[in-house]
Amino acid sequence: MAELHTAALSYYPSLAELLTLPVFRGSRVLGGGAGLDAPVTGVNLSDTPEYYNWLSAGELMVTTCYAIRNDPEALTAFLPTLAEKGMAGLCLKPGQYLGEVPPSMAGQAEELGLPLVLLPEGVRFSDITKAVSDELLRRQTALLRSILTINEMLTRTIVEGADLEEIAGMVRDM
């Protein structure tokens, strides 16, 4: 019987893993490095004042903070709101709208354990969305292939007449 070798995979990459993708070249973690191992389940591109209505746990927020740039109270509440909603991190491109990242944001990120990633000016949000989506799809496809291989192996073993003890041993070894 063929031996199955599969790499340990997760459905979702961590933010640390995503930051190794070429699209994130030149990005810097400004705070919240303790949270880099959180799984990223998707991307949220929001620049509306009511951004908090559209958040889902595990998402990576990518924004310029355009909608809240002139609202100090909203800027102060931004990272705590993201943390409360269970976001995986914040990728910020302050550029022409926010200017510099407020120093308090890095401190908040560190305190909350919510990664704050400064994006380089030239990165396009659509490129980030595509790269993250491609990585999610790659992982889910690899897991599906592993499941199909295991299913085929178990089916073949049963058809070849293995008894319950042999099948249980195979499942245990997997």
C-alpha angles and dihedrals in degrees: 000000000000117000116233118227116187129166116235105261135180124210089231130044120226119243088248089058092047092051088065091064116105092244089066095051108135094022119133131205106229097182145336096061090155088073098053092104093062113117117251113220098177147328129271118199105190132156101162125115088239094053090134090070091064103047127116125190114262096027124129110231114219115187150139091217087235095148095051101031094110096041110085092186092053091046090052091050095044102088095038089052092050091049092047090052091051098246117173094226149312125259108195130193102185096175118132097353108046097019104199125015106257108250090230090064093062090049092049091048091052092047093048096041088233112139115240110198121191109215123211115253095246098057117109119219091224089059091053092049092050094047094049093044091049091051092048090050092046091054095045091049091051091050092048090051090051091050091049091049091051091047092051091048093050092046092050091048092051093046090050088059105257114169125234093264092055092047092048090050091051092050090048091052092051 
